[in-house]
Amino acid sequence: MAKTHEAGIPAGMGDKPGLRSFDRVPESWGPRISTGLADLAAIRPGPDDADAEADAHFLLVFQSPQRRRELRLDAARSTIFDAPAGSLEIVPAGASYFSRWQHPMECLLLSLEPARLQQFAQREFGVGRIELRALKPGTVDRTANGIAGLLRDEMRRADHSPARLYIESLTTALMVHIVRSHSSLAEQPEAQPLRGGLSPRVWRDMEDFIRENLAADIALASLASRAGLSYSHFLRAFRQTTGVSPHRYIMQLRAYQARHQAATSRIPLKQIAAQCGFASQSHMTTVLKALLNETPGEVRRQSGAAAIQDQVENSWT
């Protein structure tokens, strides 16, 4: 059986300098995405085994059960166990790692470089250093599994590319949960979270920035930085201010702008989609149908019928 790293390192590639483990994940295993927070892959590898040293922190959330999975970390003896769906596996950076799985599996893989973890811990929790903890094999984490399922679904969408802000928001939630529950920080008293929404001044600046950059691929880092908050505190404060997440708020603005342009102009719908920040015309159609219960084509046809009616009525006056 050919050996691969759990993150997808084909045999014989481990000696190539400058190539990260995550970069070796075969494209055939599933979609991958890299953000400013972490690298993610929604993978479906077949039966195989892995024997390597982790060059980053690896987190695997199993969306399918794994019978008789074999795992060994560092010098410990191999353990053979059944991993239910929802199991979480943590491989700290630097750990020697061996695993064997006898059945096809589906899981979300998160690769996190140590420097990124420390930056995240400093920004979110104000601590200079933390360590991730390996878990007992087969440990189920329902919170991690729920977030991982949302990430998997977004990454596997066929109608448009993954929404960056949505992916980053979910990744933030997953990382906050992992650090709070499965790191050295879990042993410390939890700090009280910040309360309240965005101040009126910050909100005015935020709203102006979003409207001015509606067609752009807005990053969570840009929004949180403008507010002067950590990612998780910004997401909570934004929702408290608006009642919705930043991703949904931006999609609502895009939908209303697209509807207005479709009703009041003859600009091709494909061009309207690009101007409003949608990935494609079909993506725009999907969003308008979901949020406004009408498509851009229906809006345009209705506006055209209304214009003809106005001309007829005006001709009798």
KEZA-246386 format. One record per residue (C-alpha): z negated, y, x negated; chain; residue number from 1. Coordinates in nm, 4 decimals. Layout:
BEGIN
> Z | Y | X | A | NUM .
...
END
This chain:
BEGIN
> 0.0000 | 0.0000 | 0.0000 | A | 1 .
> 0.0999 | 0.3350 | -0.1480 | A | 2 .
> -0.1913 | 0.5614 | -0.2246 | A | 3 .
> -0.2149 | 0.9198 | -0.1066 | A | 4 .
> -0.4863 | 1.1824 | -0.1087 | A | 5 .
> -0.6465 | 1.2374 | 0.2308 | A | 6 .
> -0.4849 | 1.5806 | 0.2214 | A | 7 .
> -0.1494 | 1.4207 | 0.1583 | A | 8 .
> -0.1055 | 1.3796 | -0.2190 | A | 9 .
> 0.1664 | 1.1194 | -0.2786 | A | 10 .
> 0.1046 | 0.8781 | -0.5643 | A | 11 .
> 0.2065 | 1.0104 | -0.9037 | A | 12 .
> 0.1785 | 1.3792 | -0.8160 | A | 13 .
> -0.1837 | 1.4297 | -0.9127 | A | 14 .
> -0.0898 | 1.5300 | -1.2685 | A | 15 .
> 0.1373 | 1.8204 | -1.1713 | A | 16 .
> -0.0371 | 2.1455 | -1.2671 | A | 17 .
> -0.0630 | 2.4414 | -1.0324 | A | 18 .
> 0.0040 | 2.2408 | -0.7160 | A | 19 .
> -0.2832 | 2.2387 | -0.4663 | A | 20 .
> -0.3725 | 1.9272 | -0.2731 | A | 21 .
> -0.2896 | 2.0978 | 0.0542 | A | 22 .
> 0.0595 | 2.1862 | -0.0697 | A | 23 .
> 0.1302 | 1.8140 | -0.1051 | A | 24 .
> 0.0705 | 1.7312 | 0.2619 | A | 25 .
> 0.3980 | 1.5668 | 0.3721 | A | 26 .
> 0.5801 | 1.7685 | 0.6349 | A | 27 .
> 0.6416 | 1.4451 | 0.8249 | A | 28 .
> 0.2671 | 1.4212 | 0.8928 | A | 29 .
> 0.2646 | 1.7283 | 1.1142 | A | 30 .
> 0.2641 | 2.1088 | 1.1199 | A | 31 .
> 0.0742 | 2.3090 | 0.8606 | A | 32 .
> -0.0344 | 2.6717 | 0.8515 | A | 33 .
> -0.2110 | 2.8835 | 0.5899 | A | 34 .
> -0.4201 | 3.1864 | 0.6807 | A | 35 .
> -0.6447 | 3.4238 | 0.4916 | A | 36 .
> -0.9359 | 3.1994 | 0.5903 | A | 37 .
> -0.8221 | 2.8430 | 0.5250 | A | 38 .
> -0.5290 | 2.6024 | 0.5265 | A | 39 .
> -0.4795 | 2.3854 | 0.8347 | A | 40 .
> -0.2717 | 2.0787 | 0.9156 | A | 41 .
> -0.2470 | 1.8860 | 1.2432 | A | 42 .
> -0.1576 | 1.5481 | 1.0963 | A | 43 .
> -0.0647 | 1.2013 | 1.2199 | A | 44 .
> -0.0549 | 0.9761 | 0.9113 | A | 45 .
> 0.0012 | 0.6045 | 0.9424 | A | 46 .
> -0.2120 | 0.3300 | 0.7822 | A | 47 .
> -0.2759 | 0.4133 | 0.4160 | A | 48 .
> -0.5465 | 0.4774 | 0.1586 | A | 49 .
> -0.6540 | 0.7665 | -0.0613 | A | 50 .
> -0.8159 | 0.7805 | -0.4038 | A | 51 .
> -0.8580 | 1.1231 | -0.5655 | A | 52 .
> -1.0909 | 1.4050 | -0.6608 | A | 53 .
> -1.1070 | 1.6870 | -0.4059 | A | 54 .
> -0.9852 | 2.0179 | -0.5507 | A | 55 .
> -1.1053 | 2.2035 | -0.2371 | A | 56 .
> -1.3468 | 2.1446 | 0.0498 | A | 57 .
> -1.1764 | 1.9130 | 0.3012 | A | 58 .
> -1.2844 | 1.8851 | 0.6640 | A | 59 .
> -1.1274 | 1.6258 | 0.8903 | A | 60 .
> -1.1849 | 1.6208 | 1.2649 | A | 61 .
> -1.0545 | 1.2975 | 1.4172 | A | 62 .
> -0.8779 | 1.3348 | 1.7506 | A | 63 .
> -0.8207 | 0.9584 | 1.7686 | A | 64 .
> -1.0716 | 0.6781 | 1.7062 | A | 65 .
> -1.0607 | 0.4891 | 1.3771 | A | 66 .
> -1.1726 | 0.1258 | 1.3715 | A | 67 .
> -1.2964 | -0.0177 | 1.0425 | A | 68 .
> -1.2402 | 0.2983 | 0.8420 | A | 69 .
> -1.3483 | 0.2675 | 0.4780 | A | 70 .
> -1.5007 | 0.5631 | 0.2913 | A | 71 .
> -1.6572 | 0.6199 | -0.0506 | A | 72 .
> -1.7795 | 0.9517 | -0.1924 | A | 73 .
> -1.8607 | 0.9906 | -0.5630 | A | 74 .
> -2.0395 | 0.6856 | -0.7027 | A | 75 .
> -2.1740 | 0.5579 | -0.3712 | A | 76 .
> -2.0715 | 0.2188 | -0.2389 | A | 77 .
> -1.7880 | 0.2006 | 0.0117 | A | 78 .
> -1.8871 | 0.2066 | 0.3769 | A | 79 .
> -1.6795 | 0.0413 | 0.6490 | A | 80 .
> -1.7436 | 0.1870 | 0.9922 | A | 81 .
> -1.5929 | 0.2763 | 1.3273 | A | 82 .
> -1.5197 | 0.6484 | 1.3631 | A | 83 .
> -1.5072 | 0.7588 | 1.7280 | A | 84 .
> -1.2747 | 1.0362 | 1.8403 | A | 85 .
> -1.4493 | 1.3632 | 1.7602 | A | 86 .
> -1.5884 | 1.2387 | 1.4297 | A | 87 .
> -1.6206 | 1.4959 | 1.1532 | A | 88 .
> -1.5768 | 1.4120 | 0.7867 | A | 89 .
> -1.6656 | 1.6615 | 0.5105 | A | 90 .
> -1.5516 | 1.6129 | 0.1519 | A | 91 .
> -1.7071 | 1.8814 | -0.0737 | A | 92 .
> -1.4889 | 2.0229 | -0.3510 | A | 93 .
> -1.5209 | 1.8278 | -0.6741 | A | 94 .
> -1.6228 | 1.5031 | -0.5066 | A | 95 .
> -1.4413 | 1.1828 | -0.6003 | A | 96 .
> -1.3102 | 1.0359 | -0.2809 | A | 97 .
> -1.1713 | 0.7066 | -0.1577 | A | 98 .
> -1.0778 | 0.6163 | 0.1987 | A | 99 .
> -0.8687 | 0.3541 | 0.3725 | A | 100 .
> -0.7518 | 0.3579 | 0.7329 | A | 101 .
> -0.5857 | 0.0577 | 0.8932 | A | 102 .
> -0.4404 | 0.2277 | 1.2005 | A | 103 .
> -0.2349 | 0.5443 | 1.2628 | A | 104 .
> -0.4659 | 0.8375 | 1.3131 | A | 105 .
> -0.4518 | 1.1908 | 1.4490 | A | 106 .
> -0.6759 | 1.4544 | 1.3030 | A | 107 .
> -0.7052 | 1.8194 | 1.2126 | A | 108 .
> -0.7377 | 1.8808 | 0.8403 | A | 109 .
> -0.8936 | 2.2023 | 0.7124 | A | 110 .
> -0.8676 | 2.2747 | 0.3404 | A | 111 .
> -1.0990 | 2.5458 | 0.2128 | A | 112 .
> -1.1062 | 2.6638 | -0.1472 | A | 113 .
> -1.4621 | 2.7211 | -0.2799 | A | 114 .
> -1.3996 | 3.0919 | -0.3437 | A | 115 .
> -1.2885 | 3.1389 | 0.0170 | A | 116 .
> -1.6013 | 2.9652 | 0.1431 | A | 117 .
> -1.8254 | 3.1924 | -0.0620 | A | 118 .
> -1.6373 | 3.5032 | 0.0560 | A | 119 .
> -1.6720 | 3.3857 | 0.4149 | A | 120 .
> -2.0449 | 3.3157 | 0.3746 | A | 121 .
> -2.1026 | 3.6587 | 0.2220 | A | 122 .
> -1.9053 | 3.8381 | 0.4927 | A | 123 .
> -2.0427 | 3.6449 | 0.7893 | A | 124 .
> -2.3993 | 3.5621 | 0.6829 | A | 125 .
> -2.4767 | 3.7898 | 0.3888 | A | 126 .
> -2.5529 | 3.4998 | 0.1541 | A | 127 .
> -2.4121 | 3.4712 | -0.1951 | A | 128 .
> -2.3782 | 3.0964 | -0.2199 | A | 129 .
> -2.3797 | 2.7955 | 0.0112 | A | 130 .
> -2.3002 | 2.4275 | -0.0226 | A | 131 .
> -2.1344 | 2.2022 | 0.2347 | A | 132 .
> -2.3092 | 1.8760 | 0.3151 | A | 133 .
> -2.1351 | 1.5400 | 0.3454 | A | 134 .
> -2.2123 | 1.3687 | 0.6770 | A | 135 .
> -2.3093 | 1.0174 | 0.7733 | A | 136 .
> -1.9839 | 0.8263 | 0.8360 | A | 137 .
> -1.8815 | 0.8338 | 1.2010 | A | 138 .
> -2.0825 | 1.1480 | 1.2866 | A | 139 .
> -1.9451 | 1.3031 | 1.6055 | A | 140 .
> -1.9389 | 1.6834 | 1.6305 | A | 141 .
> -1.8286 | 1.7800 | 1.9812 | A | 142 .
> -1.8155 | 2.1527 | 1.9065 | A | 143 .
> -1.5919 | 2.1041 | 1.6025 | A | 144 .
> -1.3756 | 1.8613 | 1.7995 | A | 145 .
> -1.3285 | 2.1075 | 2.0860 | A | 146 .
> -1.2165 | 2.3875 | 1.8532 | A | 147 .
> -0.9986 | 2.1480 | 1.6527 | A | 148 .
> -0.8232 | 2.0382 | 1.9721 | A | 149 .
> -0.7326 | 2.3975 | 2.0559 | A | 150 .
> -0.6016 | 2.4512 | 1.7032 | A | 151 .
> -0.3966 | 2.1304 | 1.7198 | A | 152 .
> -0.2442 | 2.2249 | 2.0547 | A | 153 .
> -0.1454 | 2.5720 | 1.9318 | A | 154 .
> 0.0003 | 2.4377 | 1.6075 | A | 155 .
> 0.2075 | 2.1774 | 1.7918 | A | 156 .
> 0.3519 | 2.4135 | 2.0532 | A | 157 .
> 0.7271 | 2.3691 | 2.0727 | A | 158 .
> 0.8150 | 2.6922 | 2.2569 | A | 159 .
> 0.7029 | 2.9344 | 1.9880 | A | 160 .
> 0.5427 | 2.9537 | 1.6452 | A | 161 .
> 0.1605 | 2.9522 | 1.6305 | A | 162 .
> -0.0024 | 3.2840 | 1.7231 | A | 163 .
> -0.1634 | 3.4103 | 1.4040 | A | 164 .
> -0.4496 | 3.6033 | 1.5634 | A | 165 .
> -0.5366 | 3.3109 | 1.7921 | A | 166 .
> -0.5295 | 3.0637 | 1.5005 | A | 167 .
> -0.7470 | 3.2908 | 1.2862 | A | 168 .
> -0.9962 | 3.3440 | 1.5694 | A | 169 .
> -1.0315 | 2.9700 | 1.6271 | A | 170 .
> -1.0577 | 2.9038 | 1.2533 | A | 171 .
> -1.3348 | 3.1630 | 1.2302 | A | 172 .
> -1.5242 | 2.9929 | 1.5134 | A | 173 .
> -1.4841 | 2.6522 | 1.3477 | A | 174 .
> -1.5977 | 2.7766 | 1.0068 | A | 175 .
> -1.8985 | 2.9606 | 1.1498 | A | 176 .
> -2.0024 | 2.6408 | 1.3265 | A | 177 .
> -1.9548 | 2.4268 | 1.0143 | A | 178 .
> -2.1545 | 2.6640 | 0.7939 | A | 179 .
> -2.4366 | 2.6958 | 1.0479 | A | 180 .
> -2.4579 | 2.3223 | 1.1126 | A | 181 .
> -2.3426 | 2.1386 | 0.8004 | A | 182 .
> -2.4262 | 2.3496 | 0.4954 | A | 183 .
> -2.7293 | 2.4598 | 0.2962 | A | 184 .
> -2.7494 | 2.7574 | 0.5337 | A | 185 .
> -2.8593 | 2.5229 | 0.8118 | A | 186 .
> -3.1904 | 2.4843 | 0.6314 | A | 187 .
> -3.2636 | 2.8574 | 0.6506 | A | 188 .
> -3.3903 | 3.0575 | 0.9537 | A | 189 .
> -3.0946 | 3.1813 | 1.1564 | A | 190 .
> -3.0528 | 3.5592 | 1.1600 | A | 191 .
> -3.0405 | 3.7365 | 1.4951 | A | 192 .
> -2.6782 | 3.8133 | 1.5910 | A | 193 .
> -2.5663 | 4.1720 | 1.6307 | A | 194 .
> -2.5591 | 4.2922 | 1.9907 | A | 195 .
> -2.3410 | 4.5382 | 2.1760 | A | 196 .
> -1.9695 | 4.6071 | 2.1918 | A | 197 .
> -1.7510 | 4.8398 | 1.9898 | A | 198 .
> -1.8548 | 5.2049 | 1.9887 | A | 199 .
> -1.6298 | 5.4471 | 2.1840 | A | 200 .
> -1.4983 | 5.5941 | 1.8583 | A | 201 .
> -1.4193 | 5.2556 | 1.7078 | A | 202 .
> -1.2620 | 5.1372 | 2.0319 | A | 203 .
> -1.0322 | 5.4415 | 2.0547 | A | 204 .
> -0.9189 | 5.3826 | 1.6971 | A | 205 .
> -0.8748 | 5.0100 | 1.7652 | A | 206 .
> -0.6704 | 5.0647 | 2.0816 | A | 207 .
> -0.4445 | 5.3203 | 1.9091 | A | 208 .
> -0.3899 | 5.0848 | 1.6149 | A | 209 .
> -0.3015 | 4.7891 | 1.8399 | A | 210 .
> -0.0578 | 4.9914 | 2.0516 | A | 211 .
> 0.1103 | 5.1380 | 1.7423 | A | 212 .
> 0.1517 | 4.7907 | 1.5896 | A | 213 .
> 0.2214 | 4.5889 | 1.9019 | A | 214 .
> 0.5430 | 4.4425 | 1.7598 | A | 215 .
> 0.3719 | 4.3382 | 1.4356 | A | 216 .
> 0.1937 | 4.0141 | 1.3511 | A | 217 .
> -0.1561 | 4.1634 | 1.3605 | A | 218 .
> -0.4104 | 3.9828 | 1.1427 | A | 219 .
> -0.7756 | 3.9359 | 1.2307 | A | 220 .
> -0.8679 | 4.0797 | 0.8901 | A | 221 .
> -0.6951 | 4.4089 | 0.9746 | A | 222 .
> -0.8805 | 4.4493 | 1.3042 | A | 223 .
> -1.2218 | 4.3458 | 1.1726 | A | 224 .
> -1.1843 | 4.5742 | 0.8708 | A | 225 .
> -1.1052 | 4.8762 | 1.0901 | A | 226 .
> -1.4172 | 4.8050 | 1.2938 | A | 227 .
> -1.6294 | 4.7547 | 0.9836 | A | 228 .
> -1.7504 | 4.4152 | 1.1063 | A | 229 .
> -1.7340 | 4.0544 | 0.9950 | A | 230 .
> -1.4756 | 3.8388 | 1.1686 | A | 231 .
> -1.7182 | 3.6642 | 1.4023 | A | 232 .
> -1.9091 | 3.9841 | 1.4895 | A | 233 .
> -1.5827 | 4.1640 | 1.5592 | A | 234 .
> -1.4563 | 3.8880 | 1.7895 | A | 235 .
> -1.7805 | 3.8940 | 1.9883 | A | 236 .
> -1.7945 | 4.2770 | 2.0060 | A | 237 .
> -1.4282 | 4.3001 | 2.1093 | A | 238 .
> -1.4789 | 4.0513 | 2.3919 | A | 239 .
> -1.7892 | 4.2370 | 2.5082 | A | 240 .
> -1.5933 | 4.5640 | 2.5113 | A | 241 .
> -1.2780 | 4.4385 | 2.6851 | A | 242 .
> -1.3821 | 4.1176 | 2.8585 | A | 243 .
> -1.1140 | 3.9179 | 2.6739 | A | 244 .
> -1.0366 | 3.8013 | 2.3214 | A | 245 .
> -0.8225 | 4.0186 | 2.0880 | A | 246 .
> -0.5369 | 3.7694 | 2.1167 | A | 247 .
> -0.5338 | 3.7782 | 2.4970 | A | 248 .
> -0.5710 | 4.1578 | 2.5061 | A | 249 .
> -0.2692 | 4.1998 | 2.2787 | A | 250 .
> -0.0643 | 3.9492 | 2.4800 | A | 251 .
> -0.1472 | 4.1417 | 2.7982 | A | 252 .
> -0.0300 | 4.4689 | 2.6421 | A | 253 .
> 0.2892 | 4.3019 | 2.5236 | A | 254 .
> 0.3497 | 4.1560 | 2.8678 | A | 255 .
> 0.3111 | 4.4920 | 3.0450 | A | 256 .
> 0.5308 | 4.6671 | 2.7905 | A | 257 .
> 0.7996 | 4.4005 | 2.8232 | A | 258 .
> 0.7855 | 4.4210 | 3.2018 | A | 259 .
> 0.8242 | 4.7994 | 3.1883 | A | 260 .
> 1.1243 | 4.7801 | 2.9552 | A | 261 .
> 1.2906 | 4.5061 | 3.1584 | A | 262 .
> 1.2518 | 4.7134 | 3.4761 | A | 263 .
> 1.3563 | 5.0516 | 3.3383 | A | 264 .
> 1.6244 | 4.9784 | 3.0774 | A | 265 .
> 1.9357 | 4.7706 | 3.0158 | A | 266 .
> 1.8154 | 4.6596 | 2.6729 | A | 267 .
> 1.8946 | 4.2884 | 2.6228 | A | 268 .
> 1.5910 | 4.0735 | 2.6956 | A | 269 .
> 1.6088 | 3.9142 | 2.3514 | A | 270 .
> 1.5765 | 4.2598 | 2.1967 | A | 271 .
> 1.2870 | 4.3504 | 2.4269 | A | 272 .
> 1.1061 | 4.0349 | 2.3149 | A | 273 .
> 1.1378 | 4.1379 | 1.9497 | A | 274 .
> 1.0312 | 4.4980 | 2.0185 | A | 275 .
> 0.7205 | 4.3806 | 2.2047 | A | 276 .
> 0.6094 | 4.1334 | 1.9383 | A | 277 .
> 0.7020 | 3.8037 | 2.1041 | A | 278 .
> 0.8237 | 3.5129 | 1.8918 | A | 279 .
> 1.1335 | 3.4703 | 2.1088 | A | 280 .
> 1.2794 | 3.5477 | 2.4500 | A | 281 .
> 1.1510 | 3.2139 | 2.5819 | A | 282 .
> 0.8041 | 3.2968 | 2.4509 | A | 283 .
> 0.8161 | 3.6309 | 2.6338 | A | 284 .
> 0.9237 | 3.4546 | 2.9531 | A | 285 .
> 0.6379 | 3.2039 | 2.9243 | A | 286 .
> 0.3760 | 3.4753 | 2.8690 | A | 287 .
> 0.4957 | 3.6986 | 3.1552 | A | 288 .
> 0.5030 | 3.4045 | 3.3916 | A | 289 .
> 0.1495 | 3.3053 | 3.2910 | A | 290 .
> -0.0024 | 3.6543 | 3.2980 | A | 291 .
> 0.2032 | 3.8434 | 3.5575 | A | 292 .
> 0.3495 | 3.5567 | 3.7630 | A | 293 .
> 0.7061 | 3.6792 | 3.7113 | A | 294 .
> 0.9713 | 3.6440 | 3.4462 | A | 295 .
> 1.1590 | 3.9268 | 3.2687 | A | 296 .
> 1.4780 | 3.8138 | 3.4450 | A | 297 .
> 1.3103 | 3.8372 | 3.7845 | A | 298 .
> 1.1768 | 4.1832 | 3.6978 | A | 299 .
> 1.5240 | 4.2999 | 3.5976 | A | 300 .
> 1.6910 | 4.1569 | 3.9067 | A | 301 .
> 1.4302 | 4.3151 | 4.1354 | A | 302 .
> 1.4642 | 4.6526 | 3.9632 | A | 303 .
> 1.8427 | 4.6302 | 3.9982 | A | 304 .
> 1.8171 | 4.5535 | 4.3699 | A | 305 .
> 1.5766 | 4.8444 | 4.4150 | A | 306 .
> 1.8165 | 5.0797 | 4.2362 | A | 307 .
> 2.1048 | 4.9750 | 4.4623 | A | 308 .
> 1.8861 | 5.0252 | 4.7687 | A | 309 .
> 1.7968 | 5.3767 | 4.6479 | A | 310 .
> 2.1663 | 5.4599 | 4.6042 | A | 311 .
> 2.2460 | 5.3390 | 4.9564 | A | 312 .
> 1.9607 | 5.5397 | 5.1103 | A | 313 .
> 2.0532 | 5.8499 | 4.9112 | A | 314 .
> 2.4146 | 5.8275 | 5.0282 | A | 315 .
> 2.2996 | 5.8786 | 5.3898 | A | 316 .
> 2.1012 | 6.1931 | 5.3148 | A | 317 .
END
